[in-house]
Amino acid sequence: MLAVRSASLGYGGRVALHGVSLAVAPGEVLAVIGPNGAGKSTLLRLLSGECEPEAGMVALDDVPLHRWNARVLARRRAVLPQDSHLVFPVPVPEVVMLGRAPHAGRRSWAQDTATAAAALAETGAAHLVARVYTTLSGGERQRVQLARVLAQVWPDDGDPAPKYLLLDEPIANLDPAQQHATMRIVRRFAERGGGVLAIVHDLNMAAMYADRVGVIEAGRVVALDTPTRVFTPELVRRVFDLDVSVLPHPARDCVQMLPA
């Protein structure tokens, strides 16, 4: 389990997170939602080990992140940030192979190359294999970057320990079909035993694909439960200043929200 426990963190005199406790378990998709500036990306930075809390702790399998060997930790969890900038004309396969760097020396080059190819196929980006990354559209780059992080924690690397994906707005810049395709990839990763924390802004996508939803408001977790229990008109109105009607989805076992 990857968890933050009573974690607080501030920047420049401003407290970004206040005593936050939250965990993502193997086999689940946890969607984190909240208004802009609520602390969602700061939470992801804590879980990734990019920064340490001023109070509380972050742990993987009950071991504080700072005690993990960096290479071993990189084989257990991968991070997809909001923006991944590459300014050099790198071929797409080489971008995906960056995800295999923590595995250097553990498997053959041929095996790592096959894993990268499988990750590209999983994201529907195999047709981009002959392209240069800087020539891709924003949506195509997003799919290649998702393939990179999948390659980093690919389940066939010989390590049976659960792997984790930390995704910061993974469906930004994608058209509706690709948004759903990406969330289905996320669900398959969880169904194979991985844990996923994804920051999303589309409440209906969170309701449709997440097992649990965490709501962050002003640096605090104000709700953490199943989508059906979290998404109420009262909560959406209070957190997002938006009036919605919450209705059963006509074709799926979930709720959907319509602006009132």
N, C-alpha and C positions, 0 to 999 in steps of 0.2 A: 504494500500500500504506500502511496505517495501522499504525504500529509503536511499541512501547516497547522501548528498548534499554538493558539494564543499569540499569534505573530503581529507585531507592530513595526511600522517603518515610516520614516518621514524624509522629506526633501526640503532643504532650504527653509527650515522652520515650519513647514507645513506637514502635518501628519497625513500620510496617504492611506495607511491601513491601521485600524484600531483593534487589536486583540482578535484577529481573524483566526478561526479554526475551520478547516475544510480538508477533506481527503477524497482522493479518487482511487477506487478499488479496481483490481483486475476484473475484466469482463464488463465494465460499465462505461457509458458515455455520460460525462458530467458537463452540462452546458452552463457557462457562467455568463450572466447577463447583468446589465445595469446601465445607467446613463453615462454619457461621456464624462471622464474625470472622476469616476466613482472609485477607481483603484483596481480595475480588472487587470490591466497590463502589469501593474506593480505586483499583483498576486502571482501572475505567471512568471515574472522575473524571480520571485522568491522560490517558486517551485522548481525553476530551471537551475537554480544555484548561481544565477548571474549576480545576485546580491544576497546579503544576509540580513535577517531581521534584527532590529535593535532590541527587541524583547521577544520571547517565545522561541520557537524552533521550527525547522523544516526537516523532515526525515523521510527516508526511503527504507521500508522494511524495519522501521523503528531505529534506524541508525542515522544520526544527523548527517545532512548532505556534506558538510565540510570534512567529515571523516572518510568519505568515499574516495577511492582513487579516481582521478578525473577520467581516465580512459575507460575504466569499468563503468562508471556512472554514465558516460556517453553511450555505452552499449545498452544501457537499461532505459534511457529516456532520450527523446529527440524533441527539438523545439522548432516550430514554424513561426517566425515573427511576422508582424504585419507587413513589413517591407524587407525584401532581400535584394540588395543592390549588387550587381556585377557589371562592371564597366568594360571588362575585357571580352574579346570575342571568343568565349569558351564554348566548345561543342556541347550540346545537350548531354550526351552520355557522361562527359567528364564532370558536369555539374552534379549529376545523380551519384557518381562515384565518390564525391566528397563525403557522402553519407557513410561510406564504407571505411573511412579513415580510422575510426576507433578499432576496427577489426584487423588492421594491418598485421600480417604475419600469422594470423590465426587460421586463415583459409587461403586457398590458392587464388591467384589473380583470375583464373577462369571462373571459379565459384563466385567471387565478388562481382565479376562482370555479369554473370547470369542473374545474380540477385538484383543488380541495378536494372537490368532489362526487364525482370519480372515486376519491379516496382513501377517502371514506366508503363508497362502494360496494365497494371492495376489501376493507374490513374487515367487511363485512356490517352496516354501521350506517346505511345510507341511510334506513332507516325512522325514524331518530331525528332527522331533519332539522328537524322542527317542534318539537322538545323543547328545554327549558332544561337546561343542563348539570347544575345543582344538583339536579334532580329525578331524575337517572338513578341506576340501581343501580351498585354497584362494578364489576361486569363490563361494563356499558354504558359507564361512564366510561373504562375501560381501552381499549375498542375505539375510542372517540372520540379518545383521546390517541394511540393507534397511528396513526389516520388523520392526526392533526396532524403527526406526525414523517414519515410517508410523503409528505404534501403538501410538506414542506420539501425533500425530496430526490427528488421525483418525476422519473422519467427523461426526460420530454418537455420539460424546461425550456430546451433549446437548448445545454446544456453537455455535451459528450461525456465529460468526465472521470468516472471511477468515483465513485459515491456510497457512503456508509457509514451504517449504522444501528448505534447502540450502545444495547442494550436491557437494562435492569436488571429481571430477573424479569418478563418480558412476559406470562407466562401465570398470574401470581398473580391470585386473585379470579375466575378463569374456570372455568366448568363443563367437564367433560371434552371435550365436543364443541367448545366454543370454544377450548380449549387446542390441540387439533389444527388447528382452522381458522386460528388465529394462526400456528402453526408452518408451515403450508402457505403463508401469506402471506409469511413470512420466506424460505422456500425460493424462492418465485417472484421475490422481490426479488433474491436471489442469482443465479438463473438468467438474469435480465435484465442481469447484469453488476455488481451491487452487492455490497458486502461487509457482512457482519453479524457482530457480536459480541454474543452473548446470554448473560447470566447466568441459569442455570436451576438448580433444585434437584431436579427429577425426572430421575433418571439415565436412565430408559428413554426419555423424550422426547429427551434429548440424543443417545442412541444411535440413535434413529429418524430424526432430522432434521438432525443436524450432520455436516459433512464432517470436521471435526476437533474434538477435545475437549482443552481445557487444564484441568489440575487444579491448584488453588492450595491449599497447605497452609502455615499459619503464615507467610504472606507470601512464599512461594517457589513458583515453578512446578515441580511435581514430576513432571508428565507432560504431554506435548503430542504427540498423534498421532491417528490415526483412531480412532473409537469401538471398533472390534474389538480394536485393540491396547491401548488405554487401559483398557478395562473388563475387569479380571481380578478374580477373588475376592480375591486377595492385596491389590491396590491398594484396593479398596472396604473391605476389613476394616481396613487400616492407616489410611486417611484418614478414613473415616466410622464406624469401630468397628461395622461391620455385616457379618454373615456373609450372603453371597448365593451363589446358584447362577447362573452365566452360561450361557445357553442360546441356540441359534439361534432367531430369531423364526420362528414357523410360517408367516407369510405375507409377510414382507419380508426383504430382504437386510441384516439387521443382527442384533445380539445383543439379548437382553433379560435383565434381572436379576430374580430372585425371591428374597425373603428365605428363608434356609436354615432 
